[in-house]
Amino acid sequence: MGVAKFGKVSYRTLEDQAIKILLENEEGILQSELWQRLGVSSRVGSRLAIKLEKKGYVRRERVLAKDRWTLKLIPLIKKFDPSPLFGAPCPLCPYNPNCGPDQSVSPIGCTLIEDWVTRSYREAQGKTTG
């Protein structure tokens, strides 16, 4: 099955652009504003919003805006900040290939992880108190 196209833009591209816009608007965005920012018709925008809702990316909420009932798209997805994972010992650990709940080495009770978590916690406490 091919990717649906709207004009010269594929649905997947529109979806990616819509997700970026939604991530910039954590409080939500009017469905009509999303269409305008994407440069698509209300028909295409409405279909896109429905698909995003079915995928669990947004919740569509009926709101009164400019004396008219419209739909506001509330994002159910959040930006991912990987910075708390920086410095984790796992990617460089020599036991990584054999590490897991059912493996010969387990992350449960791993002193490398315990030390990293303790160190990260202390660093975070120093930033918030000082």
C-alpha positions in Angstrom: 0.0 0.0 0.0 1.5 3.4 -1.0 1.6 6.6 1.0 -1.4 8.9 0.3 -0.5 12.2 -1.4 -2.2 15.6 -0.9 -1.1 17.7 -3.8 2.7 17.3 -4.0 3.1 16.5 -0.3 2.7 13.0 1.2 0.5 12.3 4.1 3.5 11.1 6.1 5.3 14.4 5.6 2.1 16.3 6.6 1.8 14.1 9.7 5.5 14.8 10.6 5.0 18.5 10.2 1.8 18.5 12.3 3.6 16.6 15.1 6.3 19.2 15.1 3.7 22.0 15.4 1.9 20.1 18.1 5.1 19.7 20.1 5.6 23.5 20.0 2.1 24.1 21.3 1.8 22.0 24.5 -1.4 23.7 25.5 -3.0 22.8 22.2 -3.8 24.5 18.9 -7.0 25.1 17.1 -7.6 22.6 14.3 -8.0 25.5 11.8 -4.8 27.1 12.8 -3.0 23.8 12.2 -4.4 23.6 8.7 -3.3 27.2 8.0 0.2 26.5 9.3 0.4 23.4 7.2 -1.0 25.1 4.1 -3.7 22.5 3.5 -7.5 22.7 3.0 -9.9 22.2 5.9 -10.8 18.8 4.4 -7.3 17.6 4.4 -6.6 19.1 7.8 -9.7 17.5 9.3 -8.7 14.1 8.0 -5.2 14.6 9.3 -6.5 15.5 12.8 -8.8 12.4 12.9 -5.9 10.2 12.0 -3.7 11.8 14.6 -6.4 11.2 17.2 -6.8 7.6 16.1 -3.1 7.1 16.6 -3.3 8.5 20.1 -1.2 11.6 19.3 -3.9 14.2 20.1 -7.2 14.6 21.8 -9.8 16.7 19.9 -11.7 19.0 22.3 -14.7 21.1 21.3 -14.1 24.8 22.3 -15.7 28.2 21.6 -13.3 30.5 19.8 -14.2 33.8 18.2 -17.9 33.1 18.9 -17.8 29.8 17.0 -17.5 26.2 18.0 -14.3 24.6 16.8 -12.0 21.8 17.7 -8.8 22.3 19.6 -6.1 19.6 19.2 -4.5 18.8 22.6 -1.2 16.9 22.1 -0.9 13.7 24.0 2.8 13.4 23.1 5.7 15.2 24.6 9.2 16.2 23.5 11.8 13.7 24.6 14.8 15.1 26.4 17.6 12.5 26.4 19.9 14.6 28.6 19.1 12.7 31.8 20.5 9.6 30.1 23.8 11.2 29.3 26.6 9.4 31.3 24.6 6.2 31.7 27.1 3.3 32.0 25.1 0.9 30.0 26.1 1.8 26.4 29.8 1.3 27.2 29.5 -1.5 29.7 31.4 -4.6 28.7 28.6 -6.8 30.1 25.9 -5.0 28.0 25.5 -7.9 25.5 24.7 -10.3 28.3 22.6 -7.9 30.4 18.9 -8.3 30.9 16.3 -9.7 33.2 16.8 -13.2 32.0 20.5 -12.9 31.2 23.6 -13.9 33.2 24.1 -10.2 34.1 21.1 -8.1 35.4 20.6 -4.4 35.7 18.9 -5.2 39.0 21.6 -4.6 41.6 24.2 -3.4 39.1 26.7 -1.3 41.0 27.5 0.7 37.9 23.9 1.8 37.5 23.5 2.4 41.2 26.6 4.7 41.3 25.5 6.6 38.2 22.0 7.1 39.6 23.4 8.3 42.9 25.9 10.6 41.2 23.2 12.0 38.9 20.8 12.6 41.8 23.5 14.4 43.8 24.3 16.6 40.8 20.7 17.5 40.3 20.2 18.3 43.9 23.3 20.6 43.8 21.7 22.5 40.8 18.4 23.0 42.5 19.7 24.1 45.9 22.7 26.1 44.9 
